[in-house]
Amino acid sequence: MADDLREWLTRVEAAEELKKLDGADWDLEIGCITDLNWKKNGPALLFDSIKGHTKGWRVLTCSTSTRRRTAITLGLPADLSEKDLLEAVRQRLPEWQAHLDEFAPKVVRTGPVMENVWSKDEIDLTRFPTPKWHEKDGGRYIGTGHMVITRDPDTGEVNLGTYRVMLHDAKTVGIHISPGKHGQLHIQNYHARGQPCPIVLSLGQHPLMFLLSTMTVPEGDEYAYIGAIRGKPVEVIEEEITGLPVPADSEILLAGWCPPGKRRAEGPFGEFTGYYAGGVLQAPIIEVERVYFRNNP
């Protein structure tokens, strides 16, 4: 199984499951191409030389949207049928669950994501090629296929979740989390104490981490599940600002605080109806105090 996103890209490209595209516009074009590709069960798409942005600052979409790429992500044969893939996962799940204690995350001092660090006035999130995905979106969404890392202030349990994150300005993003999700409960618990919630966003990580962050597993077990599926613990760094354990080989990390009482207009996003469309919401914000990112490939 691939160790990080870059090795995963190499493997899916070798399996003819990756298409590289240069010169697309962040304003609707990436979103439109992605949507059409997804509907046709097309390859993973890696956008580079995005309009107005530096070459090498890339956007990946459709990473696990087909059976073959999901199998590759899980370390299974790519040619499994849908039925056989489901059966393979069903058979392995009890084994993964039985060995979670053996695959707690491994704390390391440093890793590739520490190659570049921005602090204070250096921080400018607009430098990252953030798409406006849909015509009626309320803004550009930097957080879609990503991972949000929080910790419960009472139990110390760490959660990995995927919640939509909108770019507000050079140092601020908005985060919308559905009621009852672990990340939202963590934020509420900090705010009930009158404290800001420490939070880190991982943008660009092994797709297995993204898959697990979108699933419901016992709180605090996401890193262990990832380790059990991979067959080795996830290496994490205790991020300096927040103290949260973050993947050492993520592409980008945004570390900061979600302060109590501060909300900004967020949304809508996508073509959803009902609660999610709900017009413009007043959502919590994240004030980013540190940015880490790997060198361009």
N, C-alpha and C positions, 0 to 999 in steps of 0.2 A: 504494500500500500504506500502511496505517496506520503512523504513527510510533511510537505507544506503545499501552499497553493501553486507555487511555481513548478514544483515537480508534478503536481496534478495536471497542470496545463500541458506539460511535456507528454504525459501519458495519454491524455485525451486527444492531443494532436496526432500522436502516433496511431491512435485508433480511428483517425479520420472523423473525429467528433468535435473539431474546433475550427472556426472560421475567423480569420483576422481581417478587420476592416479599418482603413485609415481615412481620416478627413471628415468624419461625421460631425454634425452640429449637436451640441448638448441641448439645444432648444427644440424639443419635440422629435428631432430626427432619430436619435438613439432610441427613444421610447417607441416610436412608430415601427422602426426596423425590428426591435426586440419583440413587440407584440405580434407582428406578422410571422416572424420566425418561430415563436412559441406555438402559434396556432397550427403551423405546418410540421411540428415536431422536428425542427431544424437543429443544427449544431449549436454548441456553446459559442457565444460571440465575444470576441475580444477587440474592443474599440481602442484605437491609438491615434495620435496626432489629431486629437479632438479640437474642433474649431476654438481658437482663443486660448489654447492650453499647450503646455510643453509636451513634446514627444516623449513617450515613456511613462507619462501619467495616464494610466489606462483604466477602462471600465469593462468589467466582465458581466455578461448577462446570460441567462438560460443555463446556468452551470449544471443543475441537476434536474432539468425538465424532461428528460427521456429515460427510459429503462436502462439503456446502455451506460449512460453517464452516472446514473444512480448506482449501478452495479460496480463500476470502476471506483466510485467514491467509497463504497463499502468494502472494497478489496475483494470483490467477487468476480467471477468470469463475466466478461462483457456480453457474451452471446447467450446468456440465460433468457428464456422466455419470461413474460410477465408472471405467469403462474409459477415457474421455477424460482424466479427471484423472490417472490413472496414466500414461497415454501422455504427457501434457504434462510431468509431472515427469521421466519417463524421458528425454525429449528435452532438457530443460533441464539435467539433472544434469552432463553433460560440460562445458557452458559454465560453470556455477557453479564446478566444480572447476578449470577452466583459468584462472580469474581470481581465485583466492583471494588471491594476493599483492597484488592491487589493493584489497582490502577488509579490511586489518588494522584492528583497532579504533582509533578516534581518541580520544586522551586529551584531556579537557577539565577545567577547574578546578572546575566545579560543575554542578548540574543540579536538576531538580524534586525528586528524592529527598532533597536536602539541606535542604528547607524546615523540617523539624523534626528535632532531634537529642536523644537521651537518652544520658546517661552515668552510670555508677556507680549511685548510689542512685535515680536517676530511672527506671532500667530496671524495667519490670514487664510481662513478656510475657503475663501473664494478662489484660491489658487488650484484647488482640487477640481477636476472636471465633473461637476455635479449636474446631472441631467434634470430638465423639466420633462417628466415622463409623459404626461397627458395634457391635452389642451386646456382643460378646466381645472387643473391642479392649482392649489393656492400658492405654490412656489416651487423651488428646486429641492428635490429630496435626495439628500446625501446618504440616508439610511434606508435601504430596502433589503438587499441580500447581505445583511451585516449581522453583528452580534452585540448586544448590550450587556454589560457586566455590572451587577450590583450585589450588595451584601445586606442581609437582615441585621439591623443593629441589636436585636435581642438574642438571636440564636447564633449569629455569625455565619449562617449558611450563605454560600455564594450562588447566585443564579445567572444563567446565560439565557437571554431572551432575544427575540426579534420583534421590534416595535418601530413604527414609522417615525422617521426623524427628518425634519424640514430645516433647510439652511435659512437662518434669519440674516446674519451678517458675518463679518470676518471672524468673530469670536463667540458667536451664539447660535445654538440650534434649538429647535423645539421638538419635544418628544410626546407622542400620543400613545398611551397604553390602555388597552381595554380593561374595564373593571374586573378585579379578581385575579389578574395575572400577578405572578410573583414580583416582577419588577415594580409594578404599581404599588403593591403592598409594602415593599421596602421603602419606596419614596414616601409613602404615607406615614410609615413608622418613624422615619427621621423627622418629617415635618411636624408630627404630633409632639415631638420633643423640642420644636423650635429650631431644629438644626438642618443645614443643607445635606442632601444625600450625595455621597461620593458615587461617581459613575464613570465608566469608561466605555467608549464605543470602539469596536474593532471593525475596520473597513478593509475587507480583503483578507480572508483566512481560508484554511483548508475547507472545502465545501462540506465535509463531514461535520465540522463545528457548526456551520450554518444549519444543516439538517437537524442536529440535536437541539439547537437553540429554538427551533420552531415547534418542537414536540413537547408534550407534557410528560415529564418524568419526575420522580420524587425530588423535592427541592434539595439542591446542593449536589445532585448526582450527575449533572451534565458532563463535567470534565471526566469523571470516572467512567461514564458510559463511552465517551469518545476514546479514552485509553483502552477500555476493554475491547472495543471493536478493532482498534488499531493493533492491539497486542503489546502496547507499551504506553507508559504514562505520558500525558501532555506536559511539555515543559512550559512553565509559567514564570513570569517575573513579578515581584511585588512592586507595583508601580509606585513611584516616589510620592506623588501628590495625594493619591487616594488610598494607598495601601492595598488596592485590589489586585488579585492574581490575574495577570493578562497573558495571552499567548505570546511566547517569545518570538514566534515566526510570523506574526500578523504582518500585513503590508503597511497598515496605518492604524494608529491608536489616537483617539481624542479623549483626554482625561480632564475631568473637571467636576463641577458641582451643580446639583439641581436645588436651587434655593427655595425655601418656603415663601409663599405669597407672591411669587413672580410668575406671571403668565403672559403669553402673547398669542395673537391670532395665528391659528394653524389650520391648514386644510382648505378645501377638501382635497382628497387624493384618489385618483383612479376613477373607475366607473361604478363604484359601489352605491348602494341605495341605503335608506334607513339611517341607522345610528352613525355609520362610518362617513356617509356623505354629509349628513347633518349640517350643511353649510360650513361656515367658519367656526371653529371651536377655539376656546381659550385654553390653551394647553401649557403645561409646565415647560420651562426652558432649561437648557444646560449651558452654563458659563464655562467655556473651555479654557483651561489654564496651562495645559501642556499638550503638545502634539509630537508624536513619534512616527517615523516612517522609514522604510527601507530605501536603499539606493535604487534608482531606476535599473531595470534589467538590461 
